[in-house]
Amino acid sequence: EAKELAAEGSEEEGDYPLIELFASSVSGNRTIKSHIRKIEDAFESHDIEYTYMDTASDEQAKLYLKRKSPHQGVLPQIFVDGRFKCLYEEFAHVLETGDLYDYFEIDPEA
């Protein structure tokens, strides 16, 4: 299962959530590529750990997304602890108006 694959590679500490970014490395759509890059940049600039789940090269990630996502065929998607969290639009709104740490229930001091 994709979640198990991601968990193996993560360095989870305490209650830090498992954040997975489901996206495609081969998308020809510039808007989607831009959305993926903005999510990655935001996570990295806030030192938020996440796992990139490439639905183009990882069949398990693709199957997991098909089983668990309420938004079939839409990328990128963010899951937290194995549950769908948001699409790009909601993420962008939180980034502009809210606090990513609160949204993802992360203690920035941990």
PDB file as gemmi writes it, atoms N, CA and C in Angstrom:
CRYST1    1.000    1.000    1.000  90.00  90.00  90.00 P 1                      
ATOM      1  N   GLU A   1       0.847  -1.183   0.000  1.00  0.00           N  
ATOM      2  CA  GLU A   1       0.000   0.000   0.000  1.00  0.00           C  
ATOM      3  C   GLU A   1       0.890   1.242   0.000  1.00  0.00           C  
ATOM      4  N   ALA A   2       0.479   2.263  -0.713  1.00  0.00           N  
ATOM      5  CA  ALA A   2       1.298   3.469  -0.858  1.00  0.00           C  
ATOM      6  C   ALA A   2       1.624   4.102   0.484  1.00  0.00           C  
ATOM      7  N   LYS A   3       0.652   4.116   1.414  1.00  0.00           N  
ATOM      8  CA  LYS A   3       0.901   4.722   2.719  1.00  0.00           C  
ATOM      9  C   LYS A   3       2.040   4.003   3.428  1.00  0.00           C  
ATOM     10  N   GLU A   4       2.024   2.685   3.360  1.00  0.00           N  
ATOM     11  CA  GLU A   4       3.086   1.915   3.995  1.00  0.00           C  
ATOM     12  C   GLU A   4       4.429   2.212   3.341  1.00  0.00           C  
ATOM     13  N   LEU A   5       4.437   2.341   2.007  1.00  0.00           N  
ATOM     14  CA  LEU A   5       5.671   2.661   1.307  1.00  0.00           C  
ATOM     15  C   LEU A   5       6.197   4.016   1.748  1.00  0.00           C  
ATOM     16  N   ALA A   6       5.318   4.977   1.874  1.00  0.00           N  
ATOM     17  CA  ALA A   6       5.735   6.320   2.278  1.00  0.00           C  
ATOM     18  C   ALA A   6       6.225   6.314   3.726  1.00  0.00           C  
ATOM     19  N   ALA A   7       5.533   5.575   4.583  1.00  0.00           N  
ATOM     20  CA  ALA A   7       5.900   5.546   5.996  1.00  0.00           C  
ATOM     21  C   ALA A   7       7.287   4.953   6.198  1.00  0.00           C  
ATOM     22  N   GLU A   8       7.675   3.991   5.356  1.00  0.00           N  
ATOM     23  CA  GLU A   8       8.992   3.387   5.478  1.00  0.00           C  
ATOM     24  C   GLU A   8      10.092   4.416   5.273  1.00  0.00           C  
ATOM     25  N   GLY A   9       9.872   5.366   4.366  1.00  0.00           N  
ATOM     26  CA  GLY A   9      10.895   6.338   4.048  1.00  0.00           C  
ATOM     27  C   GLY A   9      10.852   7.597   4.886  1.00  0.00           C  
ATOM     28  N   SER A  10       9.845   7.731   5.709  1.00  0.00           N  
ATOM     29  CA  SER A  10       9.727   8.959   6.494  1.00  0.00           C  
ATOM     30  C   SER A  10      10.471   8.837   7.808  1.00  0.00           C  
ATOM     31  N   GLU A  11      10.776   9.976   8.380  1.00  0.00           N  
ATOM     32  CA  GLU A  11      11.447  10.018   9.672  1.00  0.00           C  
ATOM     33  C   GLU A  11      10.475  10.573  10.692  1.00  0.00           C  
ATOM     34  N   GLU A  12       9.434   9.804  10.948  1.00  0.00           N  
ATOM     35  CA  GLU A  12       8.394  10.275  11.852  1.00  0.00           C  
ATOM     36  C   GLU A  12       8.925  10.359  13.280  1.00  0.00           C  
ATOM     37  N   GLU A  13       8.533  11.424  13.955  1.00  0.00           N  
ATOM     38  CA  GLU A  13       8.890  11.603  15.347  1.00  0.00           C  
ATOM     39  C   GLU A  13       7.628  11.976  16.097  1.00  0.00           C  
ATOM     40  N   GLY A  14       7.336  11.232  17.142  1.00  0.00           N  
ATOM     41  CA  GLY A  14       6.191  11.555  17.984  1.00  0.00           C  
ATOM     42  C   GLY A  14       4.901  11.568  17.203  1.00  0.00           C  
ATOM     43  N   ASP A  15       4.174  12.671  17.323  1.00  0.00           N  
ATOM     44  CA  ASP A  15       2.864  12.782  16.702  1.00  0.00           C  
ATOM     45  C   ASP A  15       2.905  13.517  15.370  1.00  0.00           C  
ATOM     46  N   TYR A  16       4.063  13.642  14.770  1.00  0.00           N  
ATOM     47  CA  TYR A  16       4.168  14.347  13.491  1.00  0.00           C  
ATOM     48  C   TYR A  16       3.343  13.605  12.447  1.00  0.00           C  
ATOM     49  N   PRO A  17       2.447  14.312  11.759  1.00  0.00           N  
ATOM     50  CA  PRO A  17       1.582  13.633  10.797  1.00  0.00           C  
ATOM     51  C   PRO A  17       2.351  13.172   9.554  1.00  0.00           C  
ATOM     52  N   LEU A  18       1.888  12.073   8.956  1.00  0.00           N  
ATOM     53  CA  LEU A  18       2.428  11.602   7.694  1.00  0.00           C  
ATOM     54  C   LEU A  18       1.713  12.374   6.588  1.00  0.00           C  
ATOM     55  N   ILE A  19       2.429  13.266   5.933  1.00  0.00           N  
ATOM     56  CA  ILE A  19       1.857  14.088   4.871  1.00  0.00           C  
ATOM     57  C   ILE A  19       2.341  13.546   3.531  1.00  0.00           C  
ATOM     58  N   GLU A  20       1.395  13.270   2.648  1.00  0.00           N  
ATOM     59  CA  GLU A  20       1.720  12.742   1.332  1.00  0.00           C  
ATOM     60  C   GLU A  20       1.159  13.665   0.255  1.00  0.00           C  
ATOM     61  N   LEU A  21       2.020  14.020  -0.674  1.00  0.00           N  
ATOM     62  CA  LEU A  21       1.625  14.830  -1.827  1.00  0.00           C  
ATOM     63  C   LEU A  21       1.519  13.890  -3.013  1.00  0.00           C  
ATOM     64  N   PHE A  22       0.308  13.648  -3.471  1.00  0.00           N  
ATOM     65  CA  PHE A  22       0.083  12.810  -4.644  1.00  0.00           C  
ATOM     66  C   PHE A  22       0.077  13.707  -5.873  1.00  0.00           C  
ATOM     67  N   ALA A  23       0.989  13.406  -6.792  1.00  0.00           N  
ATOM     68  CA  ALA A  23       1.143  14.219  -7.984  1.00  0.00           C  
ATOM     69  C   ALA A  23       1.739  13.348  -9.093  1.00  0.00           C  
ATOM     70  N   SER A  24       1.949  13.953 -10.246  1.00  0.00           N  
ATOM     71  CA  SER A  24       2.529  13.226 -11.372  1.00  0.00           C  
ATOM     72  C   SER A  24       3.760  13.954 -11.885  1.00  0.00           C  
ATOM     73  N   SER A  25       4.830  13.209 -12.018  1.00  0.00           N  
ATOM     74  CA  SER A  25       6.075  13.798 -12.508  1.00  0.00           C  
ATOM     75  C   SER A  25       6.055  14.027 -14.014  1.00  0.00           C  
ATOM     76  N   VAL A  26       5.052  13.503 -14.704  1.00  0.00           N  
ATOM     77  CA  VAL A  26       5.014  13.634 -16.164  1.00  0.00           C  
ATOM     78  C   VAL A  26       3.821  14.436 -16.678  1.00  0.00           C  
ATOM     79  N   SER A  27       3.214  15.210 -15.827  1.00  0.00           N  
ATOM     80  CA  SER A  27       2.083  16.027 -16.263  1.00  0.00           C  
ATOM     81  C   SER A  27       2.543  17.047 -17.299  1.00  0.00           C  
ATOM     82  N   GLY A  28       1.812  17.131 -18.386  1.00  0.00           N  
ATOM     83  CA  GLY A  28       2.109  18.115 -19.417  1.00  0.00           C  
ATOM     84  C   GLY A  28       1.391  19.437 -19.177  1.00  0.00           C  
ATOM     85  N   ASN A  29       0.563  19.479 -18.153  1.00  0.00           N  
ATOM     86  CA  ASN A  29      -0.233  20.659 -17.852  1.00  0.00           C  
ATOM     87  C   ASN A  29       0.596  21.635 -17.007  1.00  0.00           C  
ATOM     88  N   ARG A  30       0.845  22.812 -17.539  1.00  0.00           N  
ATOM     89  CA  ARG A  30       1.669  23.802 -16.829  1.00  0.00           C  
ATOM     90  C   ARG A  30       1.051  24.256 -15.509  1.00  0.00           C  
ATOM     91  N   THR A  31      -0.259  24.358 -15.487  1.00  0.00           N  
ATOM     92  CA  THR A  31      -0.935  24.783 -14.260  1.00  0.00           C  
ATOM     93  C   THR A  31      -0.720  23.749 -13.156  1.00  0.00           C  
ATOM     94  N   ILE A  32      -0.887  22.478 -13.494  1.00  0.00           N  
ATOM     95  CA  ILE A  32      -0.683  21.420 -12.505  1.00  0.00           C  
ATOM     96  C   ILE A  32       0.761  21.408 -12.034  1.00  0.00           C  
ATOM     97  N   LYS A  33       1.704  21.532 -12.956  1.00  0.00           N  
ATOM     98  CA  LYS A  33       3.121  21.582 -12.575  1.00  0.00           C  
ATOM     99  C   LYS A  33       3.390  22.744 -11.627  1.00  0.00           C  
ATOM    100  N   SER A  34       2.795  23.885 -11.911  1.00  0.00           N  
ATOM    101  CA  SER A  34       2.959  25.063 -11.066  1.00  0.00           C  
ATOM    102  C   SER A  34       2.372  24.820  -9.675  1.00  0.00           C  
ATOM    103  N   HIS A  35       1.215  24.195  -9.609  1.00  0.00           N  
ATOM    104  CA  HIS A  35       0.579  23.899  -8.323  1.00  0.00           C  
ATOM    105  C   HIS A  35       1.449  22.955  -7.498  1.00  0.00           C  
ATOM    106  N   ILE A  36       1.978  21.926  -8.138  1.00  0.00           N  
ATOM    107  CA  ILE A  36       2.849  20.972  -7.438  1.00  0.00           C  
ATOM    108  C   ILE A  36       4.070  21.693  -6.877  1.00  0.00           C  
ATOM    109  N   ARG A  37       4.691  22.527  -7.711  1.00  0.00           N  
ATOM    110  CA  ARG A  37       5.896  23.254  -7.282  1.00  0.00           C  
ATOM    111  C   ARG A  37       5.588  24.185  -6.106  1.00  0.00           C  
ATOM    112  N   LYS A  38       4.430  24.872  -6.144  1.00  0.00           N  
ATOM    113  CA  LYS A  38       4.068  25.784  -5.059  1.00  0.00           C  
ATOM    114  C   LYS A  38       3.842  25.032  -3.746  1.00  0.00           C  
ATOM    115  N   ILE A  39       3.238  23.860  -3.824  1.00  0.00           N  
ATOM    116  CA  ILE A  39       3.040  23.053  -2.621  1.00  0.00           C  
ATOM    117  C   ILE A  39       4.393  22.613  -2.072  1.00  0.00           C  
ATOM    118  N   GLU A  40       5.248  22.102  -2.948  1.00  0.00           N  
ATOM    119  CA  GLU A  40       6.578  21.663  -2.508  1.00  0.00           C  
ATOM    120  C   GLU A  40       7.366  22.824  -1.898  1.00  0.00           C  
ATOM    121  N   ASP A  41       7.331  23.963  -2.554  1.00  0.00           N  
ATOM    122  CA  ASP A  41       8.043  25.140  -2.036  1.00  0.00           C  
ATOM    123  C   ASP A  41       7.521  25.551  -0.657  1.00  0.00           C  
ATOM    124  N   ALA A  42       6.199  25.527  -0.490  1.00  0.00           N  
ATOM    125  CA  ALA A  42       5.607  25.911   0.799  1.00  0.00           C  
ATOM    126  C   ALA A  42       6.008  24.929   1.890  1.00  0.00           C  
ATOM    127  N   PHE A  43       5.928  23.640   1.596  1.00  0.00           N  
ATOM    128  CA  PHE A  43       6.341  22.644   2.588  1.00  0.00           C  
ATOM    129  C   PHE A  43       7.809  22.839   2.954  1.00  0.00           C  
ATOM    130  N   GLU A  44       8.643  23.016   1.955  1.00  0.00           N  
ATOM    131  CA  GLU A  44      10.080  23.146   2.208  1.00  0.00           C  
ATOM    132  C   GLU A  44      10.409  24.440   2.960  1.00  0.00           C  
ATOM    133  N   SER A  45       9.769  25.543   2.608  1.00  0.00           N  
ATOM    134  CA  SER A  45      10.064  26.814   3.281  1.00  0.00           C  
ATOM    135  C   SER A  45       9.562  26.824   4.724  1.00  0.00           C  
ATOM    136  N   HIS A  46       8.565  25.981   5.032  1.00  0.00           N  
ATOM    137  CA  HIS A  46       8.048  25.873   6.398  1.00  0.00           C  
ATOM    138  C   HIS A  46       8.655  24.670   7.133  1.00  0.00           C  
ATOM    139  N   ASP A  47       9.622  24.013   6.508  1.00  0.00           N  
ATOM    140  CA  ASP A  47      10.247  22.811   7.094  1.00  0.00           C  
ATOM    141  C   ASP A  47       9.214  21.766   7.486  1.00  0.00           C  
ATOM    142  N   ILE A  48       8.235  21.565   6.614  1.00  0.00           N  
ATOM    143  CA  ILE A  48       7.211  20.551   6.834  1.00  0.00           C  
ATOM    144  C   ILE A  48       7.610  19.307   6.040  1.00  0.00           C  
ATOM    145  N   GLU A  49       7.768  18.198   6.751  1.00  0.00           N  
ATOM    146  CA  GLU A  49       8.144  16.943   6.108  1.00  0.00           C  
ATOM    147  C   GLU A  49       6.954  16.393   5.334  1.00  0.00           C  
ATOM    148  N   TYR A  50       7.238  15.885   4.141  1.00  0.00           N  
ATOM    149  CA  TYR A  50       6.194  15.271   3.334  1.00  0.00           C  
ATOM    150  C   TYR A  50       6.833  14.224   2.434  1.00  0.00           C  
ATOM    151  N   THR A  51       5.990  13.373   1.869  1.00  0.00           N  
ATOM    152  CA  THR A  51       6.441  12.363   0.933  1.00  0.00           C  
ATOM    153  C   THR A  51       5.765  12.618  -0.406  1.00  0.00           C  
ATOM    154  N   TYR A  52       6.554  12.666  -1.461  1.00  0.00           N  
ATOM    155  CA  TYR A  52       6.031  12.849  -2.819  1.00  0.00           C  
ATOM    156  C   TYR A  52       5.637  11.476  -3.352  1.00  0.00           C  
ATOM    157  N   MET A  53       4.374  11.325  -3.683  1.00  0.00           N  
ATOM    158  CA  MET A  53       3.854  10.076  -4.220  1.00  0.00           C  
ATOM    159  C   MET A  53       3.569  10.287  -5.707  1.00  0.00           C  
ATOM    160  N   ASP A  54       4.422   9.733  -6.550  1.00  0.00           N  
ATOM    161  CA  ASP A  54       4.346   9.950  -7.992  1.00  0.00           C  
ATOM    162  C   ASP A  54       3.410   8.927  -8.637  1.00  0.00           C  
ATOM    163  N   THR A  55       2.225   9.384  -9.016  1.00  0.00           N  
ATOM    164  CA  THR A  55       1.239   8.486  -9.607  1.00  0.00           C  
ATOM    165  C   THR A  55       1.617   8.059 -11.026  1.00  0.00           C  
ATOM    166  N   ALA A  56       2.591   8.725 -11.613  1.00  0.00           N  
ATOM    167  CA  ALA A  56       3.032   8.347 -12.958  1.00  0.00           C  
ATOM    168  C   ALA A  56       3.969   7.142 -12.932  1.00  0.00           C  
ATOM    169  N   SER A  57       4.805   7.059 -11.921  1.00  0.00           N  
ATOM    170  CA  SER A  57       5.798   5.982 -11.881  1.00  0.00           C  
ATOM    171  C   SER A  57       5.538   4.939 -10.800  1.00  0.00           C  
ATOM    172  N   ASP A  58       4.604   5.202  -9.893  1.00  0.00           N  
ATOM    173  CA  ASP A  58       4.340   4.292  -8.784  1.00  0.00           C  
ATOM    174  C   ASP A  58       2.906   3.774  -8.880  1.00  0.00           C  
ATOM    175  N   GLU A  59       2.765   2.556  -9.363  1.00  0.00           N  
ATOM    176  CA  GLU A  59       1.440   1.963  -9.557  1.00  0.00           C  
ATOM    177  C   GLU A  59       0.697   1.829  -8.227  1.00  0.00           C  
ATOM    178  N   GLN A  60       1.422   1.536  -7.144  1.00  0.00           N  
ATOM    179  CA  GLN A  60       0.790   1.424  -5.820  1.00  0.00           C  
ATOM    180  C   GLN A  60       0.196   2.767  -5.388  1.00  0.00           C  
ATOM    181  N   ALA A  61       0.912   3.854  -5.661  1.00  0.00           N  
ATOM    182  CA  ALA A  61       0.405   5.189  -5.322  1.00  0.00           C  
ATOM    183  C   ALA A  61      -0.853   5.493  -6.131  1.00  0.00           C  
ATOM    184  N   LYS A  62      -0.828   5.140  -7.395  1.00  0.00           N  
ATOM    185  CA  LYS A  62      -1.994   5.369  -8.263  1.00  0.00           C  
ATOM    186  C   LYS A  62      -3.203   4.582  -7.760  1.00  0.00           C  
ATOM    187  N   LEU A  63      -3.012   3.321  -7.412  1.00  0.00           N  
ATOM    188  CA  LEU A  63      -4.109   2.490  -6.920  1.00  0.00           C  
ATOM    189  C   LEU A  63      -4.631   2.995  -5.573  1.00  0.00           C  
ATOM    190  N   TYR A  64      -3.723   3.410  -4.710  1.00  0.00           N  
ATOM    191  CA  TYR A  64      -4.114   3.949  -3.409  1.00  0.00           C  
ATOM    192  C   TYR A  64      -5.002   5.180  -3.596  1.00  0.00           C  
ATOM    193  N   LEU A  65      -4.590   6.063  -4.488  1.00  0.00           N  
ATOM    194  CA  LEU A  65      -5.356   7.280  -4.752  1.00  0.00           C  
ATOM    195  C   LEU A  65      -6.741   6.930  -5.295  1.00  0.00           C  
ATOM    196  N   LYS A  66      -6.812   5.949  -6.184  1.00  0.00           N  
ATOM    197  CA  LYS A  66      -8.110   5.533  -6.732  1.00  0.00           C  
ATOM    198  C   LYS A  66      -9.037   5.016  -5.640  1.00  0.00           C  
ATOM    199  N   ARG A  67      -8.484   4.299  -4.669  1.00  0.00           N  
ATOM    200  CA  ARG A  67      -9.303   3.735  -3.595  1.00  0.00           C  
ATOM    201  C   ARG A  67      -9.715   4.774  -2.562  1.00  0.00           C  
ATOM    202  N   LYS A  68      -8.844   5.711  -2.255  1.00  0.00           N  
ATOM    203  CA  LYS A  68      -9.053   6.594  -1.103  1.00  0.00           C  
ATOM    204  C   LYS A  68      -9.526   8.014  -1.424  1.00  0.00           C  
ATOM    205  N   SER A  69      -9.342   8.455  -2.652  1.00  0.00           N  
ATOM    206  CA  SER A  69      -9.623   9.855  -2.960  1.00  0.00           C  
ATOM    207  C   SER A  69     -11.073  10.101  -3.342  1.00  0.00           C  
ATOM    208  N   PRO A  70     -11.655  11.173  -2.802  1.00  0.00           N  
ATOM    209  CA  PRO A  70     -12.989  11.581  -3.239  1.00  0.00           C  
ATOM    210  C   PRO A  70     -12.946  12.402  -4.536  1.00  0.00           C  
ATOM    211  N   HIS A  71     -11.744  12.665  -5.042  1.00  0.00           N  
ATOM    212  CA  HIS A  71     -11.572  13.505  -6.228  1.00  0.00           C  
ATOM    213  C   HIS A  71     -10.768  12.761  -7.288  1.00  0.00           C  
ATOM    214  N   GLN A  72     -11.411  11.819  -7.949  1.00  0.00           N  
ATOM    215  CA  GLN A  72     -10.737  10.991  -8.944  1.00  0.00           C  
ATOM    216  C   GLN A  72     -10.219  11.821 -10.112  1.00  0.00           C  
ATOM    217  N   GLY A  73      -8.978  11.562 -10.502  1.00  0.00           N  
ATOM    218  CA  GLY A  73      -8.399  12.201 -11.674  1.00  0.00           C  
ATOM    219  C   GLY A  73      -7.889  13.617 -11.470  1.00  0.00           C  
ATOM    220  N   VAL A  74      -7.974  14.147 -10.257  1.00  0.00           N  
ATOM    221  CA  VAL A  74      -7.531  15.516  -9.987  1.00  0.00           C  
ATOM    222  C   VAL A  74      -6.196  15.466  -9.240  1.00  0.00           C  
ATOM    223  N   LEU A  75      -5.217  16.186  -9.748  1.00  0.00           N  
ATOM    224  CA  LEU A  75      -3.903  16.284  -9.095  1.00  0.00           C  
ATOM    225  C   LEU A  75      -3.507  17.741  -9.013  1.00  0.00           C  
ATOM    226  N   PRO A  76      -2.721  18.125  -8.048  1.00  0.00           N  
ATOM    227  CA  PRO A  76      -2.223  17.344  -6.930  1.00  0.00           C  
ATOM    228  C   PRO A  76      -3.257  17.217  -5.811  1.00  0.00           C  
ATOM    229  N   GLN A  77      -3.038  16.205  -4.959  1.00  0.00           N  
ATOM    230  CA  GLN A  77      -3.866  15.989  -3.783  1.00  0.00           C  
ATOM    231  C   GLN A  77      -2.953  15.773  -2.581  1.00  0.00           C  
ATOM    232  N   ILE A  78      -3.430  16.209  -1.421  1.00  0.00           N  
ATOM    233  CA  ILE A  78      -2.658  16.038  -0.195  1.00  0.00           C  
ATOM    234  C   ILE A  78      -3.447  15.159   0.766  1.00  0.00           C  
ATOM    235  N   PHE A  79      -2.755  14.149   1.291  1.00  0.00           N  
ATOM    236  CA  PHE A  79      -3.312  13.259   2.293  1.00  0.00           C  
ATOM    237  C   PHE A  79      -2.521  13.426   3.585  1.00  0.00           C  
ATOM    238  N   VAL A  80      -3.214  13.275   4.714  1.00  0.00           N  
ATOM    239  CA  VAL A  80      -2.559  13.329   6.019  1.00  0.00           C  
ATOM    240  C   VAL A  80      -2.968  12.077   6.787  1.00  0.00           C  
ATOM    241  N   ASP A  81      -1.970  11.339   7.223  1.00  0.00           N  
ATOM    242  CA  ASP A  81      -2.197  10.096   7.965  1.00  0.00           C  
ATOM    243  C   ASP A  81      -3.188   9.183   7.245  1.00  0.00           C  
ATOM    244  N   GLY A  82      -3.030   9.087   5.923  1.00  0.00           N  
ATOM    245  CA  GLY A  82      -3.845   8.172   5.130  1.00  0.00           C  
ATOM    246  C   GLY A  82      -5.226   8.664   4.764  1.00  0.00           C  
ATOM    247  N   ARG A  83      -5.540   9.905   5.108  1.00  0.00           N  
ATOM    248  CA  ARG A  83      -6.861  10.458   4.801  1.00  0.00           C  
ATOM    249  C   ARG A  83      -6.717  11.675   3.899  1.00  0.00           C  
ATOM    250  N   PHE A  84      -7.641  11.801   2.952  1.00  0.00           N  
ATOM    251  CA  PHE A  84      -7.646  12.966   2.070  1.00  0.00           C  
ATOM    252  C   PHE A  84      -7.753  14.240   2.897  1.00  0.00           C  
ATOM    253  N   LYS A  85      -6.897  15.231   2.565  1.00  0.00           N  
ATOM    254  CA  LYS A  85      -6.930  16.514   3.271  1.00  0.00           C  
ATOM    255  C   LYS A  85      -7.423  17.637   2.362  1.00  0.00           C  
ATOM    256  N   CYS A  86      -6.799  17.768   1.171  1.00  0.00           N  
ATOM    257  CA  CYS A  86      -7.212  18.886   0.326  1.00  0.00           C  
ATOM    258  C   CYS A  86      -6.653  18.774  -1.090  1.00  0.00           C  
ATOM    259  N   LEU A  87      -7.243  19.586  -1.953  1.00  0.00           N  
ATOM    260  CA  LEU A  87      -6.729  19.822  -3.299  1.00  0.00           C  
ATOM    261  C   LEU A  87      -5.924  21.115  -3.260  1.00  0.00           C  
ATOM    262  N   TYR A  88      -5.344  21.483  -4.378  1.00  0.00           N  
ATOM    263  CA  TYR A  88      -4.487  22.670  -4.422  1.00  0.00           C  
ATOM    264  C   TYR A  88      -5.215  23.946  -4.002  1.00  0.00           C  
ATOM    265  N   GLU A  89      -6.450  24.140  -4.456  1.00  0.00           N  
ATOM    266  CA  GLU A  89      -7.150  25.395  -4.194  1.00  0.00           C  
ATOM    267  C   GLU A  89      -7.284  25.669  -2.695  1.00  0.00           C  
ATOM    268  N   GLU A  90      -7.639  24.641  -1.939  1.00  0.00           N  
ATOM    269  CA  GLU A  90      -7.767  24.829  -0.490  1.00  0.00           C  
ATOM    270  C   GLU A  90      -6.394  25.069   0.134  1.00  0.00           C  
ATOM    271  N   PHE A  91      -5.386  24.331  -0.334  1.00  0.00           N  
ATOM    272  CA  PHE A  91      -4.028  24.525   0.168  1.00  0.00           C  
ATOM    273  C   PHE A  91      -3.577  25.967  -0.063  1.00  0.00           C  
ATOM    274  N   ALA A  92      -3.794  26.475  -1.272  1.00  0.00           N  
ATOM    275  CA  ALA A  92      -3.387  27.836  -1.610  1.00  0.00           C  
ATOM    276  C   ALA A  92      -4.108  28.850  -0.730  1.00  0.00           C  
ATOM    277  N   HIS A  93      -5.379  28.613  -0.457  1.00  0.00           N  
ATOM    278  CA  HIS A  93      -6.147  29.511   0.407  1.00  0.00           C  
ATOM    279  C   HIS A  93      -5.557  29.531   1.822  1.00  0.00           C  
ATOM    280  N   VAL A  94      -5.241  28.358   2.343  1.00  0.00           N  
ATOM    281  CA  VAL A  94      -4.641  28.277   3.680  1.00  0.00           C  
ATOM    282  C   VAL A  94      -3.286  28.968   3.682  1.00  0.00           C  
ATOM    283  N   LEU A  95      -2.519  28.769   2.641  1.00  0.00           N  
ATOM    284  CA  LEU A  95      -1.195  29.384   2.549  1.00  0.00           C  
ATOM    285  C   LEU A  95      -1.293  30.905   2.583  1.00  0.00           C  
ATOM    286  N   GLU A  96      -2.291  31.451   1.909  1.00  0.00           N  
ATOM    287  CA  GLU A  96      -2.457  32.900   1.838  1.00  0.00           C  
ATOM    288  C   GLU A  96      -3.104  33.500   3.086  1.00  0.00           C  
ATOM    289  N   THR A  97      -4.037  32.784   3.687  1.00  0.00           N  
ATOM    290  CA  THR A  97      -4.848  33.382   4.752  1.00  0.00           C  
ATOM    291  C   THR A  97      -4.689  32.743   6.118  1.00  0.00           C  
ATOM    292  N   GLY A  98      -4.074  31.572   6.153  1.00  0.00           N  
ATOM    293  CA  GLY A  98      -4.022  30.856   7.422  1.00  0.00           C  
ATOM    294  C   GLY A  98      -2.621  30.453   7.810  1.00  0.00           C  
ATOM    295  N   ASP A  99      -2.566  29.422   8.574  1.00  0.00           N  
ATOM    296  CA  ASP A  99      -1.320  28.920   9.114  1.00  0.00           C  
ATOM    297  C   ASP A  99      -1.191  27.449   8.743  1.00  0.00           C  
ATOM    298  N   LEU A 100      -0.189  27.132   7.938  1.00  0.00           N  
ATOM    299  CA  LEU A 100       0.001  25.742   7.516  1.00  0.00           C  
ATOM    300  C   LEU A 100       0.214  24.818   8.701  1.00  0.00           C  
ATOM    301  N   TYR A 101       0.907  25.286   9.727  1.00  0.00           N  
ATOM    302  CA  TYR A 101       1.148  24.443  10.900  1.00  0.00           C  
ATOM    303  C   TYR A 101      -0.168  24.053  11.565  1.00  0.00           C  
ATOM    304  N   ASP A 102      -1.061  25.020  11.749  1.00  0.00           N  
ATOM    305  CA  ASP A 102      -2.369  24.719  12.342  1.00  0.00           C  
ATOM    306  C   ASP A 102      -3.178  23.798  11.429  1.00  0.00           C  
ATOM    307  N   TYR A 103      -3.186  24.110  10.153  1.00  0.00           N  
ATOM    308  CA  TYR A 103      -3.983  23.337   9.193  1.00  0.00           C  
ATOM    309  C   TYR A 103      -3.573  21.866   9.186  1.00  0.00           C  
ATOM    310  N   PHE A 104      -2.271  21.611   9.256  1.00  0.00           N  
ATOM    311  CA  PHE A 104      -1.772  20.236   9.240  1.00  0.00           C  
ATOM    312  C   PHE A 104      -1.517  19.692  10.649  1.00  0.00           C  
ATOM    313  N   GLU A 105      -1.936  20.457  11.673  1.00  0.00           N  
ATOM    314  CA  GLU A 105      -1.817  20.057  13.075  1.00  0.00           C  
ATOM    315  C   GLU A 105      -0.375  19.684  13.423  1.00  0.00           C  
ATOM    316  N   ILE A 106       0.527  20.612  13.101  1.00  0.00           N  
ATOM    317  CA  ILE A 106       1.951  20.428  13.351  1.00  0.00           C  
ATOM    318  C   ILE A 106       2.404  21.449  14.381  1.00  0.00           C  
ATOM    319  N   ASP A 107       3.178  20.983  15.336  1.00  0.00           N  
ATOM    320  CA  ASP A 107       3.801  21.880  16.300  1.00  0.00           C  
ATOM    321  C   ASP A 107       5.147  22.302  15.716  1.00  0.00           C  
ATOM    322  N   PRO A 108       5.286  23.566  15.287  1.00  0.00           N  
ATOM    323  CA  PRO A 108       6.542  23.991  14.653  1.00  0.00           C  
ATOM    324  C   PRO A 108       7.742  23.915  15.592  1.00  0.00           C  
ATOM    325  N   GLU A 109       7.497  23.814  16.890  1.00  0.00           N  
ATOM    326  CA  GLU A 109       8.587  23.727  17.857  1.00  0.00           C  
ATOM    327  C   GLU A 109       9.055  22.286  18.068  1.00  0.00           C  
ATOM    328  N   ALA A 110       8.273  21.323  17.558  1.00  0.00           N  
ATOM    329  CA  ALA A 110       8.610  19.898  17.778  1.00  0.00           C  
ATOM    330  C   ALA A 110       9.788  19.466  16.936  1.00  0.00           C  
TER     331      ALA A 110                                                      
END                                                                             
